[in-house]
Amino acid sequence: MERADEIRQTVREYYAERASGGSCCAGTNCCGGAEGSEDLFGSSLGCGTPLASAEVQPGETVVDLGSGAGGDVLRAAQQVAPHGRAIGVDMTPEMVWKARENARRNSAANTEFYLGEIERLPLADGSADVVISNCVVSLAPDKDAVFGEAFRVLRPGGRLIVADMVSQGPLPEAIRADPAAWAGCIAGAAEVTEYLATIRRAGFERVETVASTPSSPGQVFSVTVRAVKPSA
């Protein structure tokens, strides 16, 4: 528990600094390379665009895990309007404040932003049609809990679409043990086959990789995964 708390605190401070500085990787996510780890990456660091694979419909409720400054939530809000909702959850107070300000400036009345950890979502069972996440699950120490929570808040037949960083084979233990490398979306990158297995363990079906970037053994790369909660 102490190790997980240390990682969360490091990640929270990392993103609080970026929120306060007025810049956050084009407003979608803040993952970046950690010092000394450039050789772990393949040809692209992009996490992807989960909304592009979500097939969001008007009237649906979309939840973004680790919503940062709110960019994906605002885009989802436009897609589900006028009667749908877009909800963001983030554990960094500065990011939640910034997201709410962005929503206010964009007159996005159908958005909600909550302070909370994605391992313990402050949302009711079966309250979402779509759960998305953009380069954030890799920051979480307990990925089983994250996907378990995503499964819980989805309605039967709901969709999960996550873009994230994963690894091709094991990473060096020195990287895994570095909290700063967690904040940079490196140390927390699960091995890709284990990442997909974690989604299946949560109860999801039709787990499929819809996009990925090239990689070599020992590298971290981006992947977009889509899955469905069984209808019954």
Stockholm file with secondary structure:
# STOCKHOLM 1.0

chainA/1-232         MERADEIRQTVREYYAERASGGSCCAGTNCCGGAEGSEDLFGSSLGCGTPLASAEVQPGETVVDLGSGAGGDVLRAAQQVAPHGRAIGVDMTPEMVWKARENARRNSAANTEFYLGEIERLPLADGSADVVISNCVVSLAPDKDAVFGEAFRVLRPGGRLIVADMVSQGPLPEAIRADPAAWAGCIAGAAEVTEYLATIRRAGFERVETVASTPSSPGQVFSVTVRAVKPSA
#=GR chainA/1-232 SS CHHHHHHHHHHHHHHHHHHHTTCCGGGTCCCCCCTTCGGGBCSCCCCCCGGGGTCCCTTCEEEEETCTTSHHHHHHHHHHTTTCEEEEEESCHHHHHHHHHHHHHTTCTTEEEEECCTTSCSSCTTCEEEEEEESCGGGCSCHHHHHHHHHHHEEEEEEEEEEEEEESSCCCHHHHTCHHHHHTTSTTCCBHHHHHHHHHHTTCEEEEEEEECCCCTTCEEEEEEEEECCCC
#=GC SS_cons         CHHHHHHHHHHHHHHHHHHHTTCCGGGTCCCCCCTTCGGGBCSCCCCCCGGGGTCCCTTCEEEEETCTTSHHHHHHHHHHTTTCEEEEEESCHHHHHHHHHHHHHTTCTTEEEEECCTTSCSSCTTCEEEEEEESCGGGCSCHHHHHHHHHHHEEEEEEEEEEEEEESSCCCHHHHTCHHHHHTTSTTCCBHHHHHHHHHHTTCEEEEEEEECCCCTTCEEEEEEEEECCCC
//
